[in-house]
Amino acid sequence: MPKPATSPFSEILKGNVKNELQELDAPVHRWWRFVLAYPPHLVSQYLEEFGCEGPKCVVFDPFSGTGTTLVEAKRRGCHAVGMEALDFCHLASTVKTTWDTPIATLETAAEELLEKIASDFARYGFFSAGGSLFETHRNAARPVACALALPAAQEKLLGKGYISPRPLQKLLVIQQHVLALPPGPVADFFRFALGSAAIPSSNVGFGPEIYRKKAKADEDVWACFTDQVEMMLTDLRDVQTRPYGPSRVHHCDSRDLTSLGKLKIDAVITSPPYPNEKNYGRITRIENLITNCIQDGADLKRLKKRLLRSNSQNMYQGDEDDLFVTKFASVQKVADEIEQRRLDLGKTSGWERMYAKVTRHYFGGMYRHLLTLKPLLNRGARCAYVVGDQMSFLMVHIRTGELLAELADEIGFKVEKIDLWRERWATASKVTIREEVVVLQNR
Ligand SMILES: C[S@@+](CC[C@H](N)C(=O)[O-])C[C@H]1O[C@@H](n2cnc3c(N)ncnc32)[C@H](O)[C@@H]1O
């Protein structure tokens, strides 16, 4: 396969760092982000390049995460269709693209909900003194002890120290009232707000892996939740003043797109997981637990099994994605190199033994995804896959973009180009790690 030229467009993308920072505060996007989300401007530049405009243009993001592509596509009036396997990410993508709930309905529901929560907060003496917009609420003169606790199975999954006991109880009070709402978009709105508010209420930091910061004894959880709700209402009031496109987010595994039925897609803009040790189940653990998306270990396993095999903690007996890439010498070569490096270094842990397998399963999973996508694409449809080179597996360089382009080419896509999005110098290994956008066209 001829190596596609890197387009000059990449320079624009690369130089946009300032813009990227400002965009984290952009309406709707700011409702919830995670470290592995890409910036909205990256999406909007490809929507522009692909000529996506209006409701007849179907834009699909098969790995929708925090919903960046969907929000941008919807803002341009396109028909935004997403797919996401992780429960809280699916909830986030859905709520961030549900713009047609009447504001008055949400305001009334918010008033009723906050009144109930406030009454419990007062009873338990949970209000912090000062600083809150809701100064009208005061703790009871003789607060009673709160007996709410995370069920044992969830506590085990949460791990020690990620949320201090008092903020956790406050979150559980909110949870009780939110989960009592009748199912539907209004309940989803507040459940998502609760999941988002759990992060500032907790002791977690991201760097980019999730870690425990110094535990804080208490936190103004009331303010975290009400600020979140207020911000969401403010942004909704704003987006509702302009036209926007329809949207739908499927809660499925993108290695099998049968749930899309006969949908015809004009553009794909997406960022799948990369073959590295990033663990999406772990990164979003608090949100998934506090919103009851995960209730026990079995739930977590069910959820993780739907994910692309991209890290060594997410491999299962019976996995067969590797069979799809036995014919690709380049994939086999890099996986063999990883295994050989492991043997040379005498690494014997269970995780390290998985690295070569993960690599095969990862590319096999992406192959399956592209295979099931192709028939759903309109002729000439264009796809942008944002992927990064990786060296997480014993420093062996995995050129993700190049390998993905090779799989796509074999399936029958035209590989238009591979844009360089950004790059960093890896000092230890003395190589440049590229994050690229593989641009494909359906022939
Ligand atoms: C790199 S993130 C996407 C980030 C997204 N572009 C954004 O801006 O938020 C990859 C997402 O793919 C999801 N995912 C992983 N495997 C999946 C699968 N087989 N099907 C659907 N979603 C999957 C992960 O849960 C994660 O949210």
The ligand as an ORCA input file, in Angstrom:
! r2SCAN-3c Opt
* xyz 0 1
  C     -10.670      7.818     23.243
  S     -12.229      7.621     23.964
  C     -13.233      8.648     22.952
  C     -13.178     10.045     23.386
  C     -14.086     10.942     22.583
  N     -13.555     11.200     21.276
  C     -14.304     12.242     23.339
  O     -13.942     13.306     22.840
  O     -14.797     12.165     24.471
  C     -12.729      6.026     23.455
  C     -14.112      5.640     23.923
  O     -14.440      4.395     23.301
  C     -15.219      3.646     24.203
  N     -15.160      2.241     23.755
  C     -14.148      1.355     23.922
  N     -14.441      0.202     23.298
  C     -15.649      0.362     22.719
  C     -16.473     -0.467     21.907
  N     -16.104     -1.707     21.573
  N     -17.639      0.030     21.464
  C     -18.030      1.284     21.780
  N     -17.302      2.105     22.558
  C     -16.119      1.661     23.010
  C     -14.575      3.933     25.548
  O     -15.470      3.654     26.598
  C     -14.251      5.408     25.426
  O     -15.297      6.185     25.912
*
